[in-house]
Amino acid sequence: MKEGRTVETNLVEFVPLAVLLPFFGAGFAFAFYRNQPVQKAITVGTLIITVLLEISLLTEIWHTGAHAVHLAGWPAPFGISMVIDRFAALMLVVSSLITLAVLLYAVGQGAAEEKNDSGPVSIFYPTYLILVAGVSNAFLAGDLFNMYVGFEIFLTASYVLLTLGGGEQRIRAGVTYVVVSIISSMLFLITIGLIYAATGTVNLADLALKLGELDDGTQLMLHVMLLVAFGIKAAVFPLAFWLPDSYPTAPAPVTAVFAGLLTKVGIYAMIRTETLLFPGERINTALMIIAALTMIVGILGALAQTDIKRMLSFTLISHIGYLVFGLALSSIVGMSATIYYVAHHITIQTTLFLVTGLIERRAGSSNVDRLGGLAKISPVLAILFFIPAMNLAGIPPFSGFVGKLGMMQGGIAENTWITWTLVIASVVTSLLTLMAVARIWARGFWRKGEDAEDPDKLLLSKTLAHARAANKRLLPMNMVAPTAALVAMSLAFTVFAGPLMQFSRAAAYDMYERAPYLDAVLGEERVDGVRDELTEFTEGLLVDVDTGDAGVEDHAPVQTGLEPEDSENLEDTRHSTSGDEDEPVEGGGD
């Protein structure tokens, strides 16, 4: 490795543990299926250790850049490679923190309801850990087939969690979810087979070099097939019809982790393949049209709902459109905002579903027509809802505003009719999102409980003191505390927006430059032969990005067909954007 990317410690060699620890924990938890306290302790302990490991990996990768671990010593592209770069490390940390908070919430919910998790419920904890392992494997996969395996691991676990406890409505929604997921997985697997037949490899780094040798028609076909497969998993319009009927039927913790994570794995796969395998602007216009439709159709669906869980499911679809918008810009500023926004949205969406679970416990319903007076009888619950709701709507100075502003800056700088359309659509979507959450606030929290339609008796306490006393029973601290922790985490995205955006920009540079990823997986000797060709997609981005108003070049779309410059200039630029051993990442050149 070059000097700027030398790894002085062996910490990154433990990357596979991010997948293995949850798997081993699941095995131990299942062994104690008759002893719920031990099972819970194993699951919580495993996730805490996993979070600590991944935070350490993020700290290491923050300064060193991409690193690959070749399992069993088999080099790429022949063996299985696990690759961690800045984007993957951020996704690992955020996803594990989210799953840990949701797990603590689920443990608190079980204790509060005083239910003995006997029978089929005894498999909740090991299944939950298997879900975590599958998500981590998808983030770290260095080849398409291993990514497919990661998808199948967490999808199989999600089938179990979604239908846990039975019930006609839940089983019906589970069947829809299973059928759609199987179709998506079959399409993904067929595409992998076609890619292997055309190139002789499924390794992502190797494909980045070999796909360019195919004719344009074949590349476009494979490109579209991958996007459709990932689009179903990410719930992109018009492939999102399954989500609103599937997620709201599950228990609050399951719905929260599904909404926060599972669609984002599909987005992660789209970002990874678009930047590594298919860089450029070939289908950006189509992606932008899809992004606009996803935003508008999703939020219009949300406005038509009276149930908070269904409303949040539609806003989830709508805000996936923002991520597709940032990806379609094919620019550093667009990708930086997308990386930042995906971490933000995982946290916000999960938090809101957990808060909805608390609302349902306290008020007896999640239907806004039956709610009222919650701000008076439970101020803490009102705060827990208000902060992430305003964040979701993108109200300044919350992190939702920061991410959306970055995408809009990229669209304005590109200055085409389609990007201006996306900017307008994103503003309209934000305003309609504010309208949707404001309606929940006005009906559920602000009006009197007596004014609600058929309010539950839990809302109609005789005195305020009696209502506050009921909070201790219905809103136990071991459920409120994990929710409050996620609210604090969402605020941290605002407080530390500067360093996080700087980190996101460095991650965006690495992904569009591609050489850091290829160096880590294939070795510099092989990449040196095509290094000049790789710069054709990024030369317009890697110049004077810190000039004046954040740099005009920083907003420019990725260019194709440019004349490559001296590889020595590329080295200077790469080191300036990625940082050296002893200096933190600056996120841009001088």
GIQUI-V405470 format. One line per field, one symbol per residue. psi: psi as a letter, one per 40 degrees, with the letter a starting at -180 (. if undefined). Layout:
psi: ???
//
This chain:
psi: iideehhdiedeeedddddddddddddddddfeegdddddddddddddddddddddddddddddaiiihhheehiiedahhhhhadddddddddddddddddddddddddddefhhgibdeeeddddddddddddddddeheidddddddddddddddddddeheahdddddddddddddddddddddddddddddddeeiehddddddddeeiiddddddddddddddddddefhhfeeddddeddeeiiddddddddddddddddddddddddddfiafdfddddddddddddddddddddeidhdddddddddddeddddddddedfidddddddddddddddddddddddddddddddeeiehddeiiedddegddddddddddddddefhifiddddddddddddddddfiddddddddddddddddddddddddddddddiiddeihfiiedefididddddddddddgidedddddddddddddddddfdddddddddddddddddddddddddeiddddddeddddedeededfhfefhbgehdddeiihiieihiahdddddddddddeiadeiiheeii.
//
